[in-house]
Amino acid sequence: MAKARLSAQQQAIKRGGHGQPEEDESGRLVLYGCHAGPQTTFKDTMAQEVLYGGALGGGKSYALRAWAVRYCLTYPGARLVLFRRSYRELEETHILAIQQEIPSSVATYAAGAHNLIFNNGSILMFRYCEKEEDVRSYDSAEFDAILFDELTAFSSWQYTYLITRCRSTKPWWPGRMIRAGATPMGIGHQWVKERWLDPPDAAPNKIWKGPDSEGGMTRQFIPARAIDNPALMKMDPHYVDMLRALPEEEYRAKALGDWATFSGQFFTRWRDGIHSYDPFDIPPDWDRFICHDYGFNAPFATYWFARPPNTEAAWVYRERYGTGVKHEEQVREAFHITEEHGEKIRGVVLDPSMFSMVNVKGDRVAAMSKDWERAFAGISPVIRGNNERVSGWRLLRSMLDWEEAPNGNVLLPPRLHISRSCPNLTRTLPLLIADERNVEDLDTRGEDHAADALRYGLQHAFGGRGQEGYG
């Protein structure tokens, strides 16, 4: 196994003689020294949901490990988990480093299980969720505390699902604690900012109560700056200057920890006040369509949209979105809702993978599209969605586009309108970012299920590229 290169702070601590176990005034082992300022605030806070976020080099990853190890030593028998988006990131950032930081007299690393096992019975697990649906592998898991590194690499859905696994019946449990480190930018930039920085009660270092609809936990945002890491500044005083070579937005995010910058947004023309509308009864002479993206572990997304006569505009008016719903139930619900409202549907446009007659194991199976065909027989044709991603996104972006008048009013409205009764579509569209390798496509690590469903539907209704049946 490759040897980890210690961070500036780790090297400074080792040189200072703190690489061996010491004890604090209460007799508790101290394995990590924390700098005065943000790291100490992060270590000591009793807020339930804490984001230590900001610049590269601020000591966030180190602080996460320090917090986790301190918890494990304080509460014998604790079960903690530290998440990153990929295993490679886990290994390079945490797994190799922690094996050098923790003496074997305190804990040993079990490579096969990716667990750090403490002599007092505590376990710190290192896990990753590379795909959206990977979170489902933790359905029955229980953790006393949960940590995330580079939270902006996760989708909002992944985070909100995983934190429900923080639960315990142990008599010593101090309560639910979520700890996260993050750098601005990434697929999760906007939702992280909206959760910790934007609410009216939020302020740097302040502890405040989150909304009951999001769990009602106390929250705290602790800003991280490279200059708050004296070990780094001593060993590499020109580190921040080096980052000036980055594009301005990246420099502000990664060197200064500026959350106001948001680079790479895919649907840049989205404006909630322009594209969202309050629900109204769709006139009976408007053409109606259904579009659907399948999911079980990851979210499924079903949308109903309508096109007024003689226009090139679409009004999305209904949404069904969720996880853990069986395919058959998704079909039944879409049919019953349509039937209940007496709607005439011009086409049901499906995720093209649903027409496959071979499953992931290579076995021949009945295509999932057959269930939709049976349910909507005599009501609507079932269309195989066009999966040409770039042309589909180009169409969607063109329909979102609008023209602004000199006075700031809307001169030419967009062609795409989304009802406020479709909260997951209006929530996720503005959060999606471009793929770094192909700026004409979006990064599929984001929560793109609603956008995919809409793309299939719009391409059929306005691009003429869908195919009926198996075509």
Secondary structure as UniProt FT lines:
FT   HELIX           8..15
FT   TURN            16..17
FT   STRAND          22..23
FT   TURN            25..26
FT   STRAND          29..30
FT   TURN            36..37
FT   HELIX           38..44
FT   STRAND          49..54
FT   TURN            56..57
FT   HELIX           60..74
FT   TURN            76..77
FT   STRAND          79..84
FT   HELIX           87..90
FT   HELIX           91..95
FT   HELIX           96..101
FT   TURN            104..106
FT   STRAND          107..110
FT   TURN            111..114
FT   STRAND          115..118
FT   TURN            119..120
FT   STRAND          123..128
FT   HELIX           132..138
FT   TURN            139..140
FT   STRAND          145..148
FT   HELIX           151..153
FT   HELIX           156..162
FT   HELIX           163..165
FT   TURN            171..172
FT   STRAND          177..182
FT   TURN            187..188
FT   HELIX           189..196
FT   TURN            200..201
FT   TURN            204..205
FT   STRAND          207..209
FT   HELIX           212..214
FT   STRAND          218..224
FT   HELIX           226..228
FT   HELIX           230..235
FT   TURN            237..238
FT   HELIX           239..242
FT   HELIX           243..245
FT   HELIX           248..254
FT   TURN            255..256
FT   TURN            259..260
FT   TURN            263..264
FT   TURN            268..269
FT   HELIX           272..275
FT   STRAND          276..277
FT   TURN            284..285
FT   STRAND          287..293
FT   STRAND          300..307
FT   TURN            309..310
FT   STRAND          314..322
FT   HELIX           327..340
FT   TURN            341..342
FT   STRAND          347..350
FT   HELIX           352..355
FT   TURN            360..361
FT   HELIX           369..375
FT   TURN            376..379
FT   STRAND          382..384
FT   HELIX           389..400
FT   STRAND          403..404
FT   TURN            406..407
FT   STRAND          410..412
FT   STRAND          416..419
FT   TURN            420..421
FT   HELIX           423..428
FT   HELIX           429..431
FT   STRAND          433..435
FT   TURN            436..437
FT   STRAND          438..442
FT   TURN            444..445
FT   HELIX           449..458
FT   HELIX           459..463
FT   STRAND          467..468
FT   TURN            469..470
//
